[in-house]
Amino acid sequence: MKYIAILSTFILLFASCADDLDKSPLDKFSEDKVWRSAEGAQTFINGTLYVSKLLTENADDWSDNSVVNTEMSAAVRTIRELMTNANDYGWNKFGEIRRCNLIIEKVTASEDIKEADKEPLIAQAKMLRSIVYYTRARLFGRLMIVDRVLTPDDDLMFPRSKTIKETYDFIINDLTEAAEGLPVTASAGALTKGAAYALKAAVCLQGAAFLTDSNEKRDYYQQAKKACEDLFALGIYSLESDYGKLFNDYSTGLSSKEVILATYYLSETTKMSGTWMQSIVPNQGAGKIPEEVAAVWPVENFEGWHDKSPSQDLVDAYEVVDADGNAKTWDETSYYKNFKPNVDYVSNAIYRNRDARFYSTIAYDSVKYFNSIITTRVGGNLYYLNNKEKDRHMTKTGYLYIKNLYQDKSVIAGVPTDWHLIHLRLGRSYLDYAEALLRLGETTTAIEYINKVRMTHGKLPALSTALSFDQAWKYYKQERRVELVQEEDRYWSLLRWGKEDGLDEIEELNTPPTAIEIAADGKSFEIIPVPVVGPSNDRKFTTRRYFLPIPKNETILNEKLSDDQNPGWE
């Protein structure tokens, strides 16, 4: 905790002058104190750690996992084919790249920093640079490679790399060199050797899908496999037995051996409105619903914004352990087949004995939510039509996210809170390893690693190691989906798999979202199209979606980009 408090202070101090440092001579900011000691350089690096958050930019909302509210910003609606090349959707991160290059150059040139101290400092800068480039590469593909600090005398008209492999090779090389210089262990929130290995595996998987040469693809998958094995060989990470606490409890997120890289915030500098928690909680209370509803279903005041809800399709992905001990989809279980509409309760028929991760991720009708029993059914206290604003700040699907939510807090914008956001963890790396193995034809071992996650976190029975490749791949995709909800994965995985399979259409990104409507007595239900849906949830996939457009203004200002727009965005 002490380290995090210190780190937060440094981030505040140096983030405020970061832009100035990028624009002004360093001597105005005591350059001697910054680059004449390892401590000074580390402080500057601490002020650059914010780029880690780029790994978790909330593109999960762009996938079939979520339904976004109609008032969401245009930035979120980009994936609904509403975007144009008129706006910058994350292209310009060159200030962050410059900071990383500055660290590398200044530390390398310093005559005061001991040589033994230089390697870990430079390694951190290279990993941070790789994060910026990787998160831009999955958005835009080929990038402008800038590996030095530019001056006003330099030619600032950079072309994009000739191939996407050139871009990904640059990122992979940074991570390879970073892994060599980073420590095995470090204080919470800091970069480590394990983080470099974990990220390298993810980069190789994503990049491989966009290569055309089969040998180059295989090399990337081999590199992903090796990076995971290097990570596992460190012997310091293990799966957290309580999946929910990993995300929904600050102390667990801070101390868990599963976490490889996370960002931590302290209540001294963080309020509810500055976290994802604000965006997933509804805006509802006794004063906002009819008195007769509050009398039957009392509810505390929730002052969230509720920008998004879990889709019915996501809920369907969580398996059920049936009475016979086998895992099945909910509509294949004895619980559902024996369900008598208008007699039995829906919750017992379709939400019983789900994958354990379901109960830590999604709230549904008639469960405890904070200190209230919530009812999303028709006429319930969180039924969207029982809110004065009707179509704003309420679930339209019948579900709420609870992953990444501390339910011991009051959800009011100004309430101080600790907060943590996980970027890399062992569960993800086990699945990355499984994907690399499947691509390399090593199906049996891949299933073993799928089972590690499935059994520990999902409390589900193991998959047979005798499954065919097609069967294993189907279960793998499902497992990845439920394991990594709200962890910046689903959208990129769908693009990766679609590109690898040469798809002109990705079905999951074309299918209209659905919701559940449970009758007022809780004894019958319908799966329906999501009500009150605007263009935010229009889903239409075309091949141009594989990459976002280079901002038109950039192609005008930089002549070397003028004829180099991504396909479909000209």
N, C-alpha and C positions, 0 to 999 in steps of 0.2 A: 504494500500500500504506500509506503514511504516513497518508493521509486516512482510510482505512478503520480503521486502528488507533485514531486519534483519535475517529472516529465511534463505534466500538464502546465506547470508554471513556465517552463522553457518554451513550450509550444505557443503559449499566449504571448510571451515576450518576443519570440523570434518570428512567429507568423505575421505579427503586426508590421514588422520591418522587412518581411520577405520581399514584397514587391519593390520596396525602396532599394533593397540590396541588388535587385535585378536591374535597376535603372540608374543607380548612383555609384560613385567610386566607393570602394570598400573602406577607404581610410576615414570616411565620415562616420563609420560605425565601428571604430576601434579594430581595424583589421589585425593589428598586432595581437590583440587578445584572442581573436578568433582562430587564426592560423599559426600562432606561435606555440601552441600546446595541443596535445591530444584532447584535453578536456574542453578547450574552446571549440575545436573542430567537432567534437561529439555533440556539443550543445547546438551547433548549427545543424547537424544531422538530425537531432531530436526535433528540431523545428521543421524538418522536412518529412518526418514520419507520417504526416497526414496523407501523403500520397497512397499509403496502404489502403485507405478507404476506397480508392478507385476500384479495388477488387470486388467491392460489394456495392454496386451502384443501383441496385433495385430493378434490374431488367427482368427479374422474375415476374414483375407486373406486366411485362410484355408477352408473356406466355399464356398457355391455356390453364395455368394454375390459378390465376386471379381474374376477378371481374373488378374493373375500376369504376369509380363513381363518375357521373356525367360531368362534374365540374372540374375533373382533373385537367392538368395543364397540357398544352400542346406537346410538350416534350415527352410525356408519357404516351400520347396518342400517335407518336411517330410510327409505331409498329402497326397501326391500323390503316396504313397506306394514305395517311393524310399529310404526310410530310412532303416538303419540296427541298430543293438544294439552296433555298434562300437563307436558311438558318445554320448556325453552328451547333451540331449535336454532340460536341465533345472533341472535335478535331484539334482545337488550339490548346494544347497543354505544353507548349514550348517553354513557358516560364518555369514549370516544374522540371523539365529536362535540363534547362540551363542551371538550375540549382544543383542538380546531380553532377553535371559536368564541372561546375565550379568546385565542388568538394573534391572531385578526383584530381583536378589540376592543382588546386591550392595545397592539398595534402601532399601530393607527389613532389611539388616544388619546395615545400617547407624545409628549411635547414634546421628548424628548432624541434620538430616532432621526431621522435626516435623512429628509426627504421622499423623496429618491431611493432610499433603502434600504428604505422601507416597501413599495413595490410588490412586489418579489420575495419578501419575507417573507409578505405577505398572500396572494400567489399560491400559495405552497407550502401554506399552511393550507387554502386553498380546494380545491386538488387532493387533499390528504389527506382533507378532508371528503367530497369526491366519491367517493373510494375506499370509505369507510365506507358511504355511502348507496347506491352502486351495488351493492356486494356484498350489502347487505341487500335491495335492490329485486329482484334476481334470485331471492332466496330467498322473499320475502314479498309482493312486488308493491307496493301502496300503503303509504306510510310516514308516520309523524309527522314533519313538517318542523320542526326546531328550528334556527333560524339566529342565535341569540343566547345569551349566557350567562345561565342562569336563576338566580334567587335564591330563598331560602325563601319570599319574599313573592309570588312568581309563582304563577299557576294552572298546576299541573303536569299537569293533565288535558288532554292534547292529543289531538285526533282525528287519524285518518289522512287523507291527502289525499283529495279527492273522486274523483279519477281517477288512473289509473296514469300518464297523461301529465303530470299535475301533478308527480308525483314525479320522473319522468325529466327533465322540463324544468328542475327545480331542479338536478339533477346536471349536465346539459348546460351550463347557465348558469355553474355553478361552474368547469367545465373550460374554457369559452370565456374567462372572465375570467382563469383561471390561466394559460392559454397566452399571454395578452398580457403577463403580468408575469414569467414564468419565463425564465431564460437559455437560450440555444441549447445551450451546453455547460456541464458541471459535473463535479465529481469523481464517481468511481464510487459508485453507490448513491443519489445525490442526484436530486431532481426537476428535470426540464427541460421546455422547450417541446415537444420531440418526444414526451415521455411523455404530456403533456396531450393532444396531437393523437391519439396512438395510442389512448389510453383513451377519448377522446371518440368515435372511430369505433366502438369495441367497444360502448360504451353505446348509441349510436344504433341499431346493428344489433339488439341485444337488446331495446331498448325498442319498436322498430317492430313487432315480432311481436305485441306485446300491445295495440297500438292497433287500433281498429275502423274509423276513418275513413280511406278510401283516400288522401285528400290529405295527411292527417297522416302516414301511413305513408311516402308518397313524400318528404315533406319530411325525415323522419328519414333515409331512405336517401340523399338528396341531401347532408345534413349529414355523414353517414358518409363519403361519397365525397370531399367537400371537405376534411374533416379529414385523410384519408389523403394527399390531394394536397398539403396544407400540410406534412405530415410529410415527404413525399418531396422537396419543394422546398427543405428545409433543406440537402440535399446532403451530409450527414455520416454517413449510415448505408448499409451495404452487407451483402449476404448473406455469411455465413461459409462458406467452401468446404468445411470439414471439419465436418459436422453433429455428429459424435460428440464432438469436442473442445469444442464449444460448451457441452455439458452435463457432460461427463465429465472435464474438465480445468480446474482452478481458474484457471490463468493465462490460458487462452483466454477463459473466461467473464468474466474481469476486464477484458481488453483488447479483446475483439471489437467491431468496428464494427456488428455486427448487434444487439447488446444495447441496448435503450432504457431499461429499468428492471429492476434486480435488487437482491436483498438479498445482502450478503456477510458472512460470519462468519470470524473469525480463530481459529486453533488455541489461542491463549492463553485464549479464553473458550468454546470449543466442543469437545464430545466427540462421538464417533460416535453415541452414544445420543440426541443432540439434533438429529439430521438424518434425512432420509428414508432415507439409506443403511442405517441400522439396520433399517428396516422392510421393505426389499425383499430383504435377504440371508437365506438359510436358516440354520437352526441345525443344523449337522451337523459331524461330524469322525470321525476314525478310531476314537475311543472310543465312538461312538454307532451304529456300523454293524457288521454281522457281520464277523469277521476274514477270512473267505473273500472277501467283497466288497472290503474294503480291500486285500487282496493283489492283486486284479486291477485295481481302480480306486482307487488311493490318492487321498486327498483331504485338503487342509489343513483346519484347524479354522475353521469359520464360526460366529460367535456372534451372528447376527442374529435377528430375530424373524419375518421373512417373513410379514407381514400380508396380502400380496396377490401374485397371479400374473397375467401376461398371459393373456387368454382365447384359445382357438383361433380364435374369430371375428376377433379383432384381428390375429392372425398371418395369417389369410386375406386381410386387406385389403392386404397388401404385395405389389405386383406382381412379376413375374419378367421379366427380359429374356431372351427365348427365343433359340435358336440363329439364328433368322431376323432378329434385331434388334428384334422387336416386343415390347412389354410386354403381358403376359397374366396372368391368375390362375394360380396354381401348377398347378391341375388341368387347365389347357388347354394346358400346354407340352409340347414334345416330350420334355423330361426325364422328366416324369411318365408320359406315354403310352407311352414306351419302357421304363418301369420294370418289372422282373421280380421280383415278390415272392419272398422266400426265396433270391434270388440276388444282387440288387443292394442297395446300402445306401440306406435311406430318405433319409438326409441329402442324397445326390446327386440324388435324385428331386424333393424338395420344397423344399429350402432353398438350392438353387443359383441364383446370379445374381439374388438378390432385390434389390429397392429398397435402395439403400445405407443408408437410415435403419434398416432392419430390423436390420442387424448392429451398430448403435450403440444399439439400444433393447432388444433381446430376446436372451437366451441360450437355447440349445436343446441337445438331446442331442449329445454328442461334440464340443463346442467348449471352448476354453480359457476358464476363468472364474477370475480372479485367477491363481494359479499352478498350477491343477489342470485336468485334462481332466474335465469333469463328464458323467455319464451319467444322464439322467432316465428312460431306458428301464426296462423290467421288470428288477428285480434290480440296477440301477445304483447308483452311490454317492450319487445324489440322488433315487433312487426313493423315494416317500413311505413305502412299507411297510418300507424298510430304515432306519428311524429308530425309536428306542425309544418315542418319543411318537406315532408313527404319523400322526395327523391334525393335528398341531400343527407350525407353523414350517417347513413343507416345501411345495414346489409340488405342487398336485394336477392341474395342467394340462399338465405337461411343459415349462414355460417359466419363465424368471426375467426380471425387469426388470433392465436394466443402464444405462438412461438415468438420469442424475443420480447415477451411481455412480463413485467414484474407485477404480479397481482397483489402484492403487499403495499403498493403505492396508490395514491389517489391520482386519477388521470385528469388533472387540471393543468393547463398550459404552464402556469407559473410555479408549479411544485418542483423543488430541487430533487434531483435523483442521480444516483450512480447509473452507469450504463455501460454495457459491453457489446461489441459486435465482432463475431468470429469470422475471420477471413479464410483461414486454412486450419484443417484439423485432420486427425488420423482417419476418421470414418470416410471422409472424402478421398483421402489418399488410397485407402483400401479399394475403393470403387474405381479410382483412376487406374490402379494396378490391374484390377479385374478387366477393365476395358482394354488396356494394352495387351493383356494376355489373350483375350478373345480375338483381337485383331491379328495376333500372331499364331492363332490356332491352338493355344494351350488352354482348352476349355475346362478340363478337370480342375486345374489349380485356380482358374478364375472363379469357378463356383465355390471353392473353398473360401476365398476372400469375400465373395458376396455373402456367404453364410456367416462369416464373422460379424458383419454389420447387421445382417438380418436377424440373427439370433440374439445378439447382445442388446441392440437398440429396439428392435421390433418385437422381441420375445416371440418370434415365429418359429415353427419347425424348420429344420434344415432342408434345403433343396438337395435332391439326389445328385451326386457327382457323375451319374451316368446319363444326365440330360444331353440331348443333341445340342449342337451349336445354336440352331434356331430357337430351341426352347430356352437355353441359357441366356441368349441375347434378349429374348422377350422379358424374362424375369429380371435381367440386369437393368434394363431400361426402367422397369417399374420400381425396382429397388432404389435406383438413383433418384427417381422422382420423389418418393416419399421421404427418403433420408435427407435430401438437400433442399427442401422447401424453404423459401425465403433466404437462400444463401447464394443468390446470384449464380444459378446453375442451369435451370430448366431451359431458358431461351437459348443459351449458347450451346447446350447439348443438342437441342433439336436442330439447330443450324448445322452443327458438326456432323450429326448423323445423316441429315438430309444431304449435305454436300458430299459426304463419303459415299452415299448410295446413289448419287447423281440425280436427285429428285428435283423436278421442276415445280412440284407442289409438296408441301409438308402438311399432311392432313391435320395434325394437331393445331396448326396455326391458321387453318381455314374453317374450322368447325365452330359454329355459333355456341356461346356459352349457355349453360343451363343452370337451373336453380331447383330447390325443393320447396314445395308448398304443402305444409302440414295443416290439416284441418284444425279448427278451434278446439276440439276435444282431444286432439293428439292421437287419434285412432285411425286415421287414413292420410294418404299423401299422394302427390303427383310430382313427377319430374317435368318441369315446364321451362320454356324459354325465359331468360332473365327479364323481369319486368323493368320498365323505366330505364331502358338502355339507349344511350345516345351513340354518337360516332366513336367514342372512346373504346367501345367494345366491338366495333366492326372488325371482322377478321377476314383478311384476304391475303393469301401468300402468292407473291410472284418472285421470280428468281432475283430481281434486283434487291430483295430483302436480305440477301446473304451479306451485303455490305451497305452501309449508309452512304449518302452522298458527301463528296468533298464540298464544303461551303462555296457557293458561287463566288462570293467576294474574294476567297482565297485564289480561285482560278483566274480572277481578273487581275489581282495584284501580283501574282507570281506567274510569269509567262511560261515557266516550265511545268505548270499544272494546267495550262489553258486547254490542252487537248488530252488531258489525262483524267477524265472523270470516271467514276465507277459505273459499270454497265447499268443502263436503265435510268440514269439520273441526268443525262445530258440535257 
